[in-house]
Amino acid sequence: MTIKKVAILTAGGLAPCLSSAMGRLIERYNKISPETEIICYLDGYKGLLLGDKLEVSKEIRDNAHVLFEHGGSPIGNSRVKLTNVADCMKRGLIQDGDNPLKVAAQQLVSDGVDVLHTIGGDDTNIAAASLAAYLSENNYHLNVVGLPKTVDNDVIPIKQSLGAWTAGEEGARYFANIVAEEGANPRMLIMHEVMGRDCGWLTAYTAKCYQDNLDRKTFLPQIGLSKECKAVHAVYIPEMDINIEQEARRLKKIMDQVDNVNIFISEGAGAKAIVKEMEAAGEEVPRDAFGHVKLDVINTGAWFGRRFAHLLEAEKLLVQKSGYYSRAAPSNPEDLALIKACCDKAVECAMNGISGVIGEDEDQDGKLHAIEFSRIKGGKPFDTTVEWFNTLLRDLGQTV
């Protein structure tokens, strides 16, 4: 199949795969279809609605590998929902009476785009599917091939989302410095809040990476440099109930013994309880354009931290969030290998007129292919029965 023009956009929050995925898509097209024009819409769906774009020049094509060295998204992201007319109006992206889907579709037609590559989470790719459907209904064929980006690793039925491994590794590296604060004050409680709205995979994996790194270090307890002070003492994720009183009794023994406690907690852990408390108090619950509670505003780590600090008789509470540090990192070698495999398959599918989201399909024995948009959903829970997680909890002395 001959493809005249391809468009790329990144959307949603950052993840350690956006720059690398762009680089590999450009690199792959340059190799197998150098005559195909490539454009990038700036700032995600915002750029598509406004027609803001850049052309991928020969210089960019020849140096696409440079993008592997960087995190973030060179072409920018935004959280724009094409079906949220009021929000698009408020942002000045459409005129009164406009349908965002129609505006975006007309822009794609005007630009002569044959294939749209979206790099984003389930909201991003579902929006792209809606665009393709709208265009099809209006007799314009558009191939949409998405790539799954989310540090939460919670896209159904995709086995591993791009960038999630790197985010866990970087979160562990972040905490390796933060944990030194345990010596800055007696009876210190450190809350490490990790990204993850409904899925605890990233928090669990970050804790695992951190503990694995800790096992490779040497210590000198005779001078106070002990592994126990540096260790993770608890992991709390959305898939688990948190019995604060019971856990506080366990953690207070640790506090009394080593003079500090370190807790890893998902930003979505206990969020429902926090929202319920806010609503009962008559407070407005902040939400984004997609209707999601703004977890950075309700501040899960601080909410739980205050309660644990009281019960553990902590002298000082320190809440630290690794999200913006870890999600902006360049892809690690493990992620880069997966990104390259997915991008190569994305270009292959585009050349063969196949739409969908590229990933290892858990419902088809991990087959790497274009998964139908209708099967793509967010909110996949972390499987708390996996052996590595249960081993982690047992090592922490936490109830499995």
HUBEL-V793906 format. One record per backbone hydrogen bond with DSSP energy under -1.0 kcal/mol. NH is the residue of the N-H (numbers start at 0). CO is the residue of the C=O. E is the energy in kcal/mol with one decimal. If there is no record, write none. Layout:
NH,CO,E / NH,CO,E
This chain:
5,36,-2.8 / 6,114,-2.8 / 7,38,-1.9 / 8,116,-2.3 / 10,118,-1.8 / 11,77,-1.9 / 16,14,-2.7 / 17,14,-1.5 / 18,71,-1.1 / 20,16,-3.0 / 21,17,-2.3 / 22,18,-2.4 / 23,19,-2.5 / 24,20,-2.4 / 25,21,-2.4 / 26,22,-2.5 / 27,23,-2.8 / 28,24,-2.5 / 29,25,-2.4 / 30,26,-1.2 / 31,27,-2.5 / 32,28,-2.7 / 35,32,-2.2 / 36,3,-3.0 / 38,5,-2.6 / 39,53,-2.5 / 40,7,-2.1 / 41,51,-2.0 / 42,74,-2.9 / 45,42,-1.3 / 47,43,-1.4 / 48,44,-2.3 / 49,45,-2.0 / 50,46,-1.3 / 51,46,-1.9 / 53,39,-2.1 / 55,37,-2.9 / 60,56,-2.5 / 61,57,-2.7 / 63,60,-1.2 / 65,62,-1.9 / 66,63,-1.6 / 67,64,-1.6 / 68,65,-1.7 / 69,66,-1.2 / 75,72,-1.6 / 83,80,-1.7 / 84,82,-1.1 / 87,83,-2.1 / 88,84,-2.5 / 89,85,-2.5 / 90,86,-1.9 / 91,88,-1.3 / 92,87,-2.5 / 97,94,-2.3 / 102,98,-2.4 / 103,99,-2.8 / 104,100,-2.5 / 105,101,-2.7 / 106,102,-1.7 / 107,103,-2.0 / 108,104,-2.3 / 109,105,-2.8 / 110,106,-2.2 / 111,108,-1.1 / 112,107,-2.3 / 113,4,-2.4 / 114,4,-1.4 / 115,142,-2.8 / 116,6,-3.4 / 118,8,-2.1 / 119,146,-2.0 / 124,120,-2.2 / 125,121,-2.5 / 126,122,-2.0 / 127,123,-1.7 / 128,124,-2.0 / 129,125,-2.1 / 130,126,-1.9 / 131,127,-2.3 / 132,128,-2.4 / 133,129,-2.4 / 134,130,-2.5 / 135,131,-2.3 / 136,132,-2.2 / 138,135,-1.7 / 139,134,-2.7 / 142,113,-2.6 / 144,115,-2.2 / 145,355,-2.6 / 146,117,-2.6 / 148,119,-2.3 / 152,149,-1.2 / 155,376,-3.3 / 157,154,-1.3 / 158,359,-2.7 / 161,147,-2.5 / 163,160,-1.3 / 166,162,-2.1 / 167,163,-2.0 / 168,164,-2.1 / 169,165,-2.9 / 170,166,-2.2 / 171,167,-1.8 / 172,168,-1.7 / 173,169,-2.4 / 174,170,-2.1 / 175,171,-1.5 / 176,173,-1.1 / 177,173,-1.7 / 178,174,-2.9 / 179,176,-1.3 / 180,177,-2.2 / 181,178,-2.1 / 182,179,-1.6 / 183,180,-2.0 / 187,258,-1.6 / 188,315,-2.6 / 189,260,-2.8 / 190,317,-3.0 / 191,262,-3.6 / 192,319,-2.6 / 193,264,-2.7 / 203,199,-2.6 / 204,200,-3.1 / 205,201,-2.7 / 206,202,-2.2 / 207,203,-2.1 / 208,204,-2.7 / 209,205,-2.4 / 210,206,-2.7 / 211,207,-2.7 / 212,208,-2.2 / 213,209,-2.3 / 214,210,-2.1 / 216,213,-1.6 / 219,224,-1.4 / 222,219,-2.0 / 223,220,-1.7 / 224,219,-1.8 / 225,223,-1.4 / 229,225,-1.0 / 230,226,-1.5 / 232,261,-2.9 / 235,263,-2.6 / 239,236,-1.8 / 243,241,-1.2 / 246,242,-2.9 / 247,243,-2.5 / 248,244,-1.7 / 249,245,-1.5 / 250,246,-3.0 / 251,247,-2.3 / 252,248,-1.0 / 253,249,-1.0 / 254,250,-2.6 / 255,251,-2.8 / 256,252,-1.4 / 257,253,-3.2 / 258,254,-1.8 / 260,187,-2.2 / 262,189,-2.9 / 263,233,-2.8 / 264,191,-2.6 / 265,235,-2.4 / 266,193,-2.5 / 267,195,-1.8 / 268,265,-1.3 / 270,267,-1.7 / 273,269,-1.8 / 274,270,-2.8 / 275,271,-2.4 / 276,272,-2.0 / 277,273,-2.4 / 278,274,-2.8 / 279,275,-2.2 / 280,276,-1.4 / 281,278,-1.3 / 282,277,-2.8 / 287,291,-2.4 / 290,287,-1.9 / 293,285,-2.7 / 294,292,-1.4 / 296,293,-1.3 / 297,293,-1.8 / 298,294,-1.7 / 302,298,-2.0 / 303,299,-2.6 / 304,300,-2.3 / 305,301,-2.3 / 306,302,-1.1 / 307,303,-2.8 / 308,304,-2.9 / 309,305,-1.6 / 310,306,-2.0 / 311,307,-2.7 / 313,308,-2.4 / 314,186,-2.0 / 315,186,-1.4 / 317,188,-2.9 / 319,190,-2.9 / 321,192,-1.5 / 325,321,-3.0 / 326,322,-2.6 / 328,325,-1.1 / 335,331,-2.9 / 336,332,-2.0 / 337,333,-1.5 / 338,334,-3.1 / 339,335,-2.5 / 340,336,-1.9 / 341,337,-2.5 / 342,338,-2.9 / 343,339,-2.4 / 344,340,-1.8 / 345,341,-2.3 / 346,342,-2.3 / 347,343,-2.1 / 348,344,-2.7 / 349,345,-2.3 / 350,346,-2.6 / 351,347,-1.1 / 352,349,-1.4 / 353,348,-3.0 / 355,143,-2.2 / 356,370,-2.5 / 357,145,-2.8 / 358,368,-1.8 / 360,366,-2.9 / 361,156,-3.1 / 363,360,-1.4 / 365,360,-2.5 / 366,363,-1.4 / 368,358,-1.8 / 370,356,-3.0 / 374,371,-1.7 / 375,372,-1.4 / 376,155,-1.9 / 379,153,-3.0 / 383,381,-1.2 / 385,382,-1.5 / 389,385,-1.9 / 390,386,-2.7 / 391,387,-1.7 / 392,388,-2.5 / 393,389,-2.3 / 394,390,-2.3 / 395,391,-1.5 / 397,392,-2.4
